[in-house]
Amino acid sequence: MPWAEIDTPALLLDLDRVERNIATMAAFFAGQRANLRPHFKTPKCPQVAKLQLEAGAIGITCAKIGEAEEIAKAGLDASVLIANQIVGAPKLARLVELAGRLPELIVAVDSAEQVHALDEAVAQSGARIGALVEADTGMHRCGTDAPEETVELARALERSRVEYRGLMGYEGHAVLIPDAEKRAALAGQAVATLQAHRQALVDAGLEPGIVSAGGTGTHDISGVAPGITEIQAGSYVFMDGAYSRVRDEFEPALTILTTVLRRRGQLLITDCGSKALSRDFGMPTGADLPLAVVGLSEEHGHVQIDEGEELDLAPGDKIRLLPSHGDTTINLHDTYHVMRGDRLETTWPISARGKFR
């Protein structure tokens, strides 16, 4: 089936580009001391994670327990890092159950209370769970504020029944800066902060086995920094409008197919609104035509043909749009329509859609 016959709105996945993106990132890390542990929060699909593991990824990073549960459900024999703090009895109960279904499960901690709660959960269940101390390297979300605090938490983990595995940080505030020099400078500051936390651990006799960091926009900065052992990049696998303005070695592989409902001069009204397309990173653009989304209501997209362009588009025609933010757009859909060239090869369920608990 050609893409023009697929019902809309629909997520299209160019499998040739996905495979090339995976190969490009794998080739980069083949020559580095650091390894790749790609983030599952972008694809939310075990079939994609399987391709990444087959290409040499050492495991998978997840944002939430729900995502990691989908990795286990799919039967992927993968080490999983949940790069987040697990707080509250319901989540801890799910965590210890999940630990028995994965070969390795690691979480993040940034407080003594979390270490204590994890310790109690492990004591009651006998589960094997590892932990990384998260340091705040500039995002100002979670994470310890000083190396001394990191050392104290590592010591607390050593005294607990949770396995102390190392350290993590994330320079997410730098990954989407278009200017390469400014991005490198800000990411360099974040890496230096993480290295200071690492050195404090080493000096205290608590050398971290894992030092995790990095994203698609900074993988070539944090991924070559001394002491960092693995990178959590995820968006490279599909790319989106925001990341495509930052990196050019990866290809946009994810598009939204939408149908023109009405034409008003240079303005097209389509059937893809905010229920199918996110705009948290700005408005989407045309994937292969000179188009710009200028408005989104719930069920309709307002798509402007670039000034001076003459396009023969009429109601019933279909166009492809490049999402500005892949992760949040993907979370609105149930299925990938997987394409080889212009033809539908198969469909993949987005099984971790909505798994934000």
PAZA-363991 format. One record per residue (C-alpha): x, y, z. Coordinates in steps of 0.2 Angstrom, whole numbers, m for minus. Example, Ala and Ser with C-alpha at 12.3 -4.5 7.8 and 13.67 -1.06 7.14 Angstrom:
2
+-------+-------+-------+
|     u |     v |     w |
+-------+-------+-------+
|    62 |   m22 |    39 |
|    68 |    m5 |    36 |
+-------+-------+-------+
This chain:
357
+-------+-------+-------+
|     u |     v |     w |
+-------+-------+-------+
|     0 |     0 |     0 |
|     7 |    17 |    m5 |
|     7 |    31 |     9 |
|    m6 |    41 |    m1 |
|   m19 |    27 |     3 |
|   m16 |    26 |    22 |
|   m31 |    33 |    32 |
|   m26 |    49 |    42 |
|   m20 |    56 |    53 |
|    m7 |    43 |    54 |
|    11 |    42 |    60 |
|    23 |    36 |    46 |
|    40 |    29 |    50 |
|    53 |    28 |    37 |
|    62 |    12 |    41 |
|    77 |    15 |    30 |
|    81 |    31 |    39 |
|    78 |    23 |    56 |
|    91 |    10 |    52 |
|   103 |    22 |    45 |
|   101 |    33 |    61 |
|   104 |    18 |    72 |
|   119 |    13 |    62 |
|   126 |    31 |    62 |
|   125 |    32 |    81 |
|   132 |    14 |    84 |
|   147 |    18 |    73 |
|   151 |    34 |    83 |
|   151 |    24 |    99 |
|   160 |     9 |    92 |
|   176 |    21 |    93 |
|   173 |    28 |   110 |
|   175 |    22 |   128 |
|   157 |    27 |   133 |
|   143 |    15 |   127 |
|   125 |    19 |   121 |
|   110 |    16 |   132 |
|    96 |    24 |   121 |
|    81 |    32 |   128 |
|    65 |    23 |   126 |
|    54 |    38 |   129 |
|    56 |    43 |   111 |
|    50 |    27 |   101 |
|    40 |    19 |   115 |
|    41 |     4 |   104 |
|    50 |   m13 |   108 |
|    53 |   m16 |    90 |
|    64 |     0 |    89 |
|    73 |    m5 |   105 |
|    77 |   m22 |    98 |
|    85 |   m14 |    83 |
|    95 |    m3 |    94 |
|   101 |   m17 |   105 |
|   105 |   m28 |    90 |
|   116 |   m13 |    84 |
|   126 |   m13 |   100 |
|   117 |    m4 |   113 |
|   122 |   m10 |   130 |
|   104 |    m8 |   137 |
|    89 |     4 |   137 |
|    85 |    20 |   147 |
|    67 |    23 |   152 |
|    59 |    38 |   159 |
|    45 |    29 |   170 |
|    41 |    11 |   177 |
|    27 |    10 |   164 |
|    40 |    11 |   150 |
|    51 |    m2 |   158 |
|    37 |   m14 |   160 |
|    34 |   m13 |   141 |
|    52 |   m19 |   139 |
|    49 |   m34 |   150 |
|    33 |   m38 |   142 |
|    41 |   m38 |   125 |
|    54 |   m51 |   132 |
|    69 |   m40 |   128 |
|    84 |   m47 |   137 |
|    90 |   m30 |   141 |
|    98 |   m20 |   156 |
|    86 |    m6 |   160 |
|    90 |    11 |   168 |
|    75 |    21 |   174 |
|    83 |    38 |   174 |
|    71 |    45 |   187 |
|    67 |    44 |   205 |
|    54 |    31 |   211 |
|    43 |    38 |   225 |
|    28 |    31 |   234 |
|    22 |    14 |   239 |
|    12 |     9 |   223 |
|    27 |    13 |   212 |
|    39 |     4 |   223 |
|    28 |   m12 |   223 |
|    28 |   m12 |   204 |
|    47 |    m9 |   204 |
|    51 |   m24 |   214 |
|    40 |   m35 |   204 |
|    48 |   m28 |   188 |
|    65 |   m32 |   195 |
|    62 |   m51 |   194 |
|    57 |   m49 |   175 |
|    73 |   m40 |   169 |
|    91 |   m46 |   169 |
|    96 |   m29 |   177 |
|    86 |   m14 |   184 |
|    94 |     2 |   189 |
|    85 |    18 |   196 |
|    90 |    35 |   201 |
|    90 |    43 |   218 |
|    94 |    60 |   225 |
|    88 |    60 |   243 |
|    91 |    49 |   259 |
|    72 |    46 |   260 |
|    72 |    38 |   243 |
|    87 |    27 |   248 |
|    78 |    22 |   264 |
|    62 |    18 |   255 |
|    71 |     7 |   241 |
|    80 |    m2 |   255 |
|    64 |    m6 |   264 |
|    56 |   m12 |   247 |
|    71 |   m23 |   243 |
|    72 |   m30 |   261 |
|    53 |   m35 |   260 |
|    54 |   m43 |   242 |
|    72 |   m49 |   240 |
|    72 |   m40 |   223 |
|    89 |   m35 |   216 |
|    89 |   m17 |   211 |
|   104 |    m5 |   208 |
|   104 |    14 |   210 |
|   113 |    29 |   203 |
|   115 |    45 |   212 |
|   108 |    59 |   201 |
|   118 |    75 |   201 |
|   110 |    92 |   195 |
|   121 |    97 |   181 |
|   111 |   112 |   176 |
|    93 |   107 |   173 |
|    88 |   111 |   190 |
|    75 |    98 |   191 |
|    80 |    83 |   202 |
|    98 |    79 |   207 |
|   110 |    83 |   221 |
|   117 |   101 |   223 |
|   134 |    97 |   229 |
|   147 |    83 |   227 |
|   147 |    81 |   246 |
|   129 |    77 |   245 |
|   132 |    64 |   231 |
|   145 |    56 |   242 |
|   133 |    55 |   257 |
|   120 |    46 |   246 |
|   132 |    34 |   239 |
|   138 |    30 |   257 |
|   119 |    27 |   261 |
|   117 |    16 |   246 |
|   133 |     6 |   252 |
|   125 |     3 |   269 |
|   108 |    m2 |   261 |
|   102 |   m18 |   252 |
|   101 |    m8 |   236 |
|   116 |    m9 |   224 |
|   127 |     6 |   223 |
|   130 |     7 |   204 |
|   136 |    25 |   201 |
|   131 |    42 |   195 |
|   121 |    51 |   182 |
|   117 |    68 |   176 |
|   108 |    76 |   161 |
|   113 |    91 |   151 |
|    96 |    93 |   144 |
|    97 |   112 |   145 |
|   110 |   111 |   131 |
|   105 |    98 |   119 |
|    94 |   109 |   108 |
|   105 |   125 |   107 |
|   107 |   127 |    88 |
|   124 |   136 |    89 |
|   137 |   123 |    90 |
|   149 |   133 |   100 |
|   136 |   139 |   113 |
|   130 |   121 |   114 |
|   147 |   114 |   117 |
|   151 |   127 |   130 |
|   135 |   124 |   141 |
|   137 |   105 |   139 |
|   155 |   107 |   144 |
|   150 |   116 |   160 |
|   137 |   102 |   164 |
|   150 |    88 |   160 |
|   163 |    97 |   172 |
|   150 |    97 |   186 |
|   147 |    79 |   183 |
|   165 |    75 |   183 |
|   167 |    85 |   200 |
|   154 |    74 |   208 |
|   163 |    59 |   201 |
|   180 |    64 |   207 |
|   172 |    67 |   225 |
|   166 |    49 |   224 |
|   183 |    42 |   219 |
|   191 |    52 |   233 |
|   179 |    45 |   245 |
|   183 |    27 |   239 |
|   166 |    26 |   230 |
|   172 |    25 |   212 |
|   156 |    24 |   201 |
|   155 |     9 |   190 |
|   142 |    19 |   179 |
|   143 |    37 |   175 |
|   128 |    41 |   164 |
|   124 |    57 |   154 |
|   120 |    64 |   137 |
|   107 |    67 |   124 |
|   106 |    67 |   105 |
|   112 |    85 |   104 |
|   127 |    83 |   115 |
|   132 |    64 |   113 |
|   148 |    69 |   104 |
|   152 |    80 |   119 |
|   148 |    70 |   134 |
|   151 |    54 |   125 |
|   170 |    58 |   123 |
|   172 |    66 |   141 |
|   184 |    57 |   153 |
|   175 |    46 |   166 |
|   158 |    46 |   157 |
|   153 |    27 |   153 |
|   137 |    28 |   145 |
|   125 |    40 |   135 |
|   106 |    41 |   136 |
|   103 |    48 |   118 |
|    85 |    44 |   111 |
|    79 |    57 |    99 |
|    92 |    52 |    86 |
|    83 |    37 |    81 |
|    68 |    47 |    73 |
|    74 |    65 |    73 |
|    61 |    79 |    73 |
|    60 |    97 |    68 |
|    69 |   104 |    84 |
|    83 |    91 |    83 |
|    85 |    93 |    65 |
|    90 |   111 |    67 |
|   104 |   105 |    79 |
|   111 |    89 |    71 |
|   113 |    85 |    53 |
|   121 |    68 |    53 |
|   104 |    60 |    57 |
|    89 |    60 |    46 |
|    71 |    64 |    50 |
|    62 |    47 |    49 |
|    45 |    52 |    57 |
|    31 |    61 |    49 |
|    12 |    64 |    51 |
|     1 |    60 |    36 |
|   m14 |    72 |    35 |
|   m28 |    75 |    23 |
|   m33 |    92 |    15 |
|   m51 |    95 |    19 |
|   m52 |   113 |    12 |
|   m41 |   125 |     3 |
|   m43 |   144 |     6 |
|   m30 |   152 |    m6 |
|   m13 |   148 |     1 |
|   m21 |   141 |    17 |
|   m25 |   122 |    19 |
|   m36 |   115 |    32 |
|   m32 |    97 |    36 |
|   m38 |    83 |    47 |
|   m23 |    84 |    59 |
|   m26 |    95 |    75 |
|   m19 |    95 |    92 |
|   m26 |    78 |    96 |
|   m13 |    71 |    84 |
|     1 |    83 |    83 |
|    10 |    92 |    97 |
|    17 |   110 |    97 |
|    27 |   111 |   113 |
|    43 |   114 |   103 |
|    35 |   125 |    91 |
|    24 |   122 |    76 |
|    27 |   108 |    64 |
|    33 |   111 |    46 |
|    31 |   102 |    29 |
|    41 |    86 |    28 |
|    44 |    87 |     9 |
|    34 |   103 |     3 |
|    36 |   121 |     7 |
|    23 |   121 |    21 |
|    21 |   128 |    39 |
|     8 |   124 |    52 |
|     1 |   141 |    58 |
|   m13 |   134 |    69 |
|   m20 |   119 |    77 |
|   m37 |   116 |    84 |
|   m43 |   100 |    91 |
|   m47 |    91 |    75 |
|   m40 |   103 |    62 |
|   m23 |   109 |    56 |
|   m20 |   126 |    48 |
|    m6 |   124 |    35 |
|     1 |   138 |    26 |
|     9 |   136 |     9 |
|    25 |   147 |     9 |
|    23 |   164 |     0 |
|    27 |   163 |   m18 |
|    25 |   144 |   m19 |
|    13 |   136 |   m31 |
|     7 |   119 |   m26 |
|    m7 |   109 |   m34 |
|   m16 |   104 |   m18 |
|   m34 |   101 |   m16 |
|   m47 |    93 |    m4 |
|   m43 |    75 |    m3 |
|   m25 |    76 |    m6 |
|   m13 |    70 |     7 |
|     3 |    79 |    14 |
|    17 |    74 |    26 |
|    22 |    85 |    41 |
|    37 |    85 |    51 |
|    33 |    86 |    70 |
|    43 |    99 |    80 |
|    44 |    87 |    95 |
|    43 |    68 |    91 |
|    41 |    62 |   109 |
|    25 |    71 |   113 |
|    18 |    68 |    96 |
|    21 |    50 |    96 |
|    12 |    49 |   113 |
|    m4 |    54 |   105 |
|    m4 |    39 |    93 |
|    m7 |    20 |    95 |
|     2 |    14 |    79 |
|    17 |    17 |    68 |
|    14 |    14 |    49 |
|    31 |     7 |    45 |
|    37 |    12 |    27 |
|    50 |     5 |    15 |
|    51 |    19 |     2 |
|    34 |    25 |    m1 |
|    25 |     8 |     3 |
|    18 |     2 |    19 |
|    28 |   m13 |    25 |
|    20 |   m16 |    42 |
|    13 |    m8 |    57 |
|    21 |    m7 |    75 |
|    11 |    m4 |    91 |
|    17 |    11 |   101 |
|    15 |     0 |   117 |
|    22 |    12 |   129 |
|    11 |    26 |   124 |
|     3 |    34 |   139 |
|    15 |    25 |   151 |
|    19 |    40 |   161 |
|    17 |    32 |   178 |
+-------+-------+-------+
